[in-house]
């Protein structure tokens, strides 16, 4: 029996209303909370401390100082979404920086330095990915060994600190992208544009690429499925080993890129470079809404997690607490707060099919 046009319109309106009333996924909810907290915190910093926080350049300064951290945090987000961990990234960054600095000072070119950075990162990703995915060794143990190995290799490359003397690379370091409409007028009347380093552009491009991979590709959906439930992922046809392998390869490759960006910002190599970078990357991912248990996370949340962490440290310094342990204390307190917040939010929502991603709900329904 055919329906009248009025009945069809009523049915379409009801179905559209039911789609609108569909609850947010865990990833979307945690992302929303992170963004709101960042803007509230930054607004309070503008009201209380003013000064540099009132200028757009402050945000770009936060990005300039943390472009390498943002890149490596994107890799950690993928690994954590798939249910793993990688604590070798700080050591990989240090090794990449020292190797590239020594190469450039020996007369090497910038292109070969880039290839060295990519090669080191890819090598760590391939080895660690194989050990985790195909030999099924715990990722924490594998990446811990990788961290020690990378730090040791850094001192073998050069025990003494090295400063880049390559003229072309120095020019690359000094190159800034200017944004006049976000600048400010100085007291003498001159317009001072907002500036960001080349490394920030690289980091933002990587964030965009990882966002598309996680949201629009089969590999990205496999990361979520694997982190959510390994057995369910197998039932859905996900190649678990290959997916875990790819997560660590991507993390290693991004660590290599982050090392080169780190060198573009500092211009020097040291055995202690990027000390604690892996912990800051993990903290940024967690603050951005990525769960250590896997299956939940968003690279946009990681972006705001990096900004939140950087803003907290800037507020601490602006408040006059210049001792380094105050930054560690506030970072730890903020991390505990977000972990507690995630636990409360997810426990209040409960676990069930209603909050699964749409693509996974459809696949699960077919299996049933």
N, C-alpha and C positions, 0 to 999 in steps of 0.2 A: 504494500500500500504506500503510495507516494505521499510525501509530506508537503504541506503548503509552504510558500516562501516565508510566511511569518513563523511557522514552526521551525524551519531550518535556521532562521536568524536567531531565534531564542536558543536553540541548541548550540549554535556557534558562539553566542554570547556566554552561555554557561561554561563551555569548554575553555574559552579564553579566560574567563574568570577563575576557573580552577587552575589554569597554568599560572596566572598571576599570583594566586595564593600559595603556590608551591614554596615550601620553606627553603631558606638558604642552605647550601651545603656547608659542611664544616670548614672547608677551605675558604669559601666566600665570607662566612661569618667572621673567622679569625682575621682575614684580610681587612675587612671593614673596621674591626676593633683596632687593629694596628694603625691604620691610616688616621682614624679619629684621634687616637692617643698622640700620634706624632704632631698633628696640627694643633691640638690643645696645648701640648707641651711647648711647641715653638711659639704659639701665641702668648703664653705666659712669660716666656723668655723675652719676647718683644716688649711686653708691658712692664716687667720687673727690671730687667737689665738694660733694655733699649740698645743704644750704641750700634754696634755692628749688626745686631740681630734685625735692625730695622731696614737694612739694605739687602737687596737680592744677591749682592756679591757674597754675602755670608753663606748662603746655600751652595753657591758654586765653590767657595773655599772648602766647605765640608766635602763636596764631591772631589775636588782636586786632591785633598789629603787622603781620600779613601777610595779612589778609583780601583786600585789593585784589590782592595778588600771586597769591593762590590763584585768584581769579576770572579774571585775565588769563592765568594759566598754563593754565587749562582751555581757553581759546580757542586758545592756542599748541599745545596737545596735539592738538586737532582738525586744525589746519593742518599740523602735522608728520606726523601719521598719514597724511594725504592726500598727503604728499610735498612740501609747500611750506614756507614760512617767512614770518613777519611780524614785522619789527623796528620797526614804527611804533607799537606799543601804548603805550610809555612816553610818547611825544609826545602821543598821544591823551589819555592820562590827565591830563597837565599842562594841555592845552587845556580839557578838561572841567572840571577843578578851577577854573582861573582864570575861565572863563566863568560858572560857577555862582556863585562867590563874588561876582563883580562884579554879577551879576543879583540875588542876595539882598541885597547891600548897597544896591542901588538901589531896594529896596522890593518886589522880586519875591517870589512864593510858592514854597514847597518843591515843590509839584506841578509848576510850570512849570520849576523847576530840574531836576527829574527828567527832564522831557521834553527839555530842552536836552541833558542828558547822553546820553540815548538817541539823540537826533537826531544829535549829533556823531559818536558811535560808529557808528551805522548808515550815515551818509554816507561815512565813511572805508571801512567795509566794502564798501559797494556800489561805490564808485569803484574801489578796489583790486581787488575781486573781478572786476569787469568787465575791467579791464586785464590781469589775470593769466589769467582763464579764456577770454575771448573774443578778446582781441587777442594772447594768448600771449606777453606780456612776462614776463621772469624775475621771480618774486615777490620776490627779494632787492632788485632794482633798484626795483620799484614801492613796496615798503614802506620802502626807504631814502628815497625821495623823499617818501613820506608822513610819515616821521619828521621830516625837515627842515621840511616844510610846517607840521606841527602845532606844532613848537617855535617857528617864526617867527610863526605866528598867535597863540601864547600871549603873546609879547611885544607884539604889536599890541593885544591885548585890554587888557593892563596891563603896563607895564614894572616898576612898583613892586610889591613884595609886598602882598598883600591879606589881611586877617584878617576872618573872618565876624563880622558884628555883628548878624545876624538872631536875635532872641530865640527864636523857635520852633525854628530850626535848632540853636541852642545847647542847647535842652532835649532835642532829638532826639539830639544827640551825647552828652549826659550819661546817657541812658537805657541801662541795662545789664540783661541777662537774668541773674537770680540762680539758682544751683544749690546749695541748702543742703547736700545730702548729699555734695557734693564739696568742701565748705569745710573749715576747720580752726578749732580753739579757740585763741583768743589767751590770753596770760598772765593777763589779767584775768577769764578765764572766758567771755567773749563769743564767740559763734559768728560767724565771718566767712565768708560763703558765697563760692563761686567765682563769678566774674562774667565775662560775655563781652558784647561790643558787638553792636549790631544788625547791623553789617556782617558779623560772623561767621555769623550766622544766614542772611543773604543768600547768603554764599559757600557754606555747606553745602548750601543748597537748590539752588544752581546745580550743585554737584558731583553731587548726586543726579540732577538732570535730565539732565546731560550723560552720566552713566553709563547711564541708561535709553536715551538716544538712540543711543549707540554700541553697546549690547548688544542692543537690542530692536527697532530700526527699520531699515527698508531704507536710509535715508540713512546711518546709522551703518555698516552693512556696506559701503556704497559707498565711504566714506572709507577703510576698510581695503583694499578691493580696488584702489582707485586708487593708494594708496601702495605696495601690494605689487608691482603690475605694471600699467602703464597699458594695454598691449595685451591682457592677460588680462581686465582690467576691461571693455574694449570688447567682447570676445568674450562676456562674461557679461551683456551688455546694460546696463552702467552708463553713464549719461549723464555723460561725463567733464567736460565744460565746466560743466554745471550743478552737479556735485558740488564742483568746485574753487571755483566762485562762492559756493556756500553755506558752504564752510569759511571763506572770508575774511569773509563777511557776519557769521557767528556770532562770529568773532574780533573784528571791529570793534564789534559790539554789546556783547560782554562787556567790551571795553576801556572803553566808555562807562559801563557799570555799575560797573566797577572804579574809574573816576574819581570817581564820586559816593561810593562807599564810602571811597575814599582821603580825600576831603574830610570825611567824617563822622568819620574818625579824627584828622586833623590840624587841621581847622578853619581852614585858611589856604591861600591860593593863591600860588604862586611859579613863576617861569619855570624853575627847576631841579627842580620837583617830579617825582618818579618817575624821576629820572635813573638810568639803568641797569636800569630795571624790565624792559625787554625781554630783557636778558641774563640776569637772575635768573629770569625766567619760562622761558626756554629751558633754563637750567641745571636748574631744578626738574623740567621735563618729562623731560629726559635722565636725571637721577638717578632719576626715577620709572619708568624703563624704556621711554621713547619713543625710537625710533630716528630720527636725522636723515634716514636714507634712506627712511623712511616704511613704512607697513604694520604697524607694531608699536607698541603703546602702550595705556595704560589710565589713565583719569582718577583712579582710586583710587591708582594709583602716583604720579600727579602730586601728589595730596594729601599723600602721605607724602614725596614729594620736596621739597615746600615746607617741611614740618615738619623734614626732615633738614637742609636748608639753614639754616633758622632756628636749629635746635639747634646746629649747628656754629658759627654766629656768636655765639650766647649762650655757648658753651663758651669761645670765644676771649676774649670780654670778661671772663668769670668768672676766666679764668686770669691776668688782669692785662695782657693784650696789647690795650690800648685804642686803639692807633694804627689808623686805618682801613685801612692797607695790609695788616695782618695778616688781616683778614677777606677781603680780595681774594685773598691768597695761599692761604688755606685753602680758599676756594671754588673757586679754580682747580685746586688739588691734588685736591679731592674730585671735581670734574667730570672731570678726566683719569682718575682711578681708576675711575669708573663707565663711562666710554667704553671704557677698556681691558677692564674686566670684561665689558661687553656683547660686545665683539669676541671675547674668549676663549670665552665661553659659547656664542655663536652659531656660531663656527667649529668648536667641538668637537661641536656637534650636527649640523652640516652643513645644507645646504639641500635640502628635498625635500617631497614631498606629505604625509609623515607628520606634519609639524609645522605644517601649514596649519590655520587655524581650521576647525571642523567644517562650518560653513555653506558655506565656500569649497570644501572638499573635495567636498561633495556636488554643488555646482554644476559643478565641474570634471569630476567623474565623468560627469555627464549630457552635457557637451559632447563627452567622449571617446566 
